[in-house]
Amino acid sequence: MTLDNSWNVIKSAAAENKHELVLSGQAISDLIEKRGFDKSLFNLQHLNYLSITQTCLQEVPAEIEKLQNLTTLVLHSNQITKIPSTIEKLEKLKVLDCSRNKLTSLPDEIGRLPQLTTMNLSSNLLNSLPTLIGNIKLSVLNLSNNKFENFPDVCYAELLHLSEIYVNGNEMKEIPVTINRLPSLKILNVADNSISVVPGEIADCNKVKELDLKGNNLTDKRLSKLVDQCRTKQIIEYVKLHCPRTSESESIAKEIESLTHKLKVLKMTNSTPVVKITKHIKSIRPYIAVCIVKHMKFTDDSFKKFIQLQTKLHDGICEKRNVATIATHDFKLIKPGDLTYTAKPPTELEIRPLMRSNIYTGAALFQQLQTEADNLRKEKKRNVYSGIHKYLYLLEGKPLFPCLLDASEQVISFPPITNSDVTKMSVNTETILVEVTSATSYQVCRNVLDQFLKELVTLGFGCPSEEENTTNYHNLVVEQIKVVDMEGNMKLLYPSRADLNFEGNLINVLRE
């Protein structure tokens, strides 16, 4: 391509093969006024970031479609009145900022950008917006300080990621009852509009952290006072109890529910075991979190994938068992009663390890695994251990070994090495006891269990294969378990309300 008559900044970008180009200020404005916009810019097809700001630019050229590698397009603080329909060709675009311009309308094609996550159209002259149902990854929408009389057309369950909406400083008269279709909504700013009534459906948006209603003419004077004086949590609670709802809400709520995975958390009952921790574990591996997963139905294939999932998590979030270890047991094979998490001298700990028929002491098992590891390494002519043997160093030289005991004081887990064969899971397992232990912190245990349960529900582990063919959404039921010291003082309850707060909101957590 010839660039003889191009702007110097474009020549430079081409010569240096730049992926980012910033054009801003009076110097660029002067060039536009004297020579028109330099369309040779659109031959820089390697650009992924383009910023044109604070200029006299009035129209985005249709040739913008050539920049198909753009992920960010910043056009704020210009004089732009028109965006071309060719913008839909920018299929990789993630961020679009056209704020502080003179836009009065937008092409329908702006709603067909599948990768777009952020759209800022604030401080323009817009009074309408094309439907954005095709912007399936949209997370942030800023339409503040425009001329909107109606709420933008964004209330669709398909917009799973839409978490922030700013429409403050417009002329809107109402918030649609369909606002509760947005499962990830966290911030809703409708300040400085002409809203008189707030729909009770806003209370269905259970992830909302910021709701700004200031500067509206609310007919409910008590709510108006709360808006000026209180935090979002109190406002939402009032809306839930006192603001009107429509009959359409129930059907919308069912629609949303059908488009999410459901993770139900059951409270402990009198029959739920408690995990008691002794003082002996304190200096060895002091942290443990436990829960029960119910109503599982494995197939041969899904059970294999379940075992593979634990391996993946051990290598990933558990950092090769250095940070934490996951153990799973068939709950029906555990003797009824409370569990004890403690530590014993290696010669006193006795366990029938997973996939072995004999009972070993901790010391004997450690030695057996060490011998097997050395023999295997020599046989395979390797310099490193493989399989479970590579975790032996985590216990080497320890005066006590950690273990989890059932109500009869039988060892059912020896972290971070192995479980007991007595409580071994199988394809017929329906109820699982999951334990995560760590030498680092309770928070690490919680984080690992959060990830484990998230993987279980989103990947559909335990769901019968015939159900997998009819729906992409799955159910999981989890029961809380409490960890206490020997005096009964609570150390941890999992999952609590502080747990399972997932981003993205494909999972609907239902708590008793």
Helices and strands as residue ranges (DSSP letters): H 8-15, E 20-24, H 26-35, G 39-43, E 49-53, G 62-66, E 72-74, G 85-89, E 95-97, G 108-111, E 118-120, E 140-142, E 164-166, G 177-181, E 187-189, G 200-204, E 210-212, H 221-229, H 232-242, H 248-258, E 261-266, E 275-277, G 279-281, E 287-294, H 300-315, E 325-330, G 331-333, E 339-344, E 350-351, E 360-361, H 362-380, G 387-394, E 401-405, E 411-414, E 418-419, G 421-423, E 432-438, H 442-459, H 465-468, E 475-485, E 490-494, E 507-511
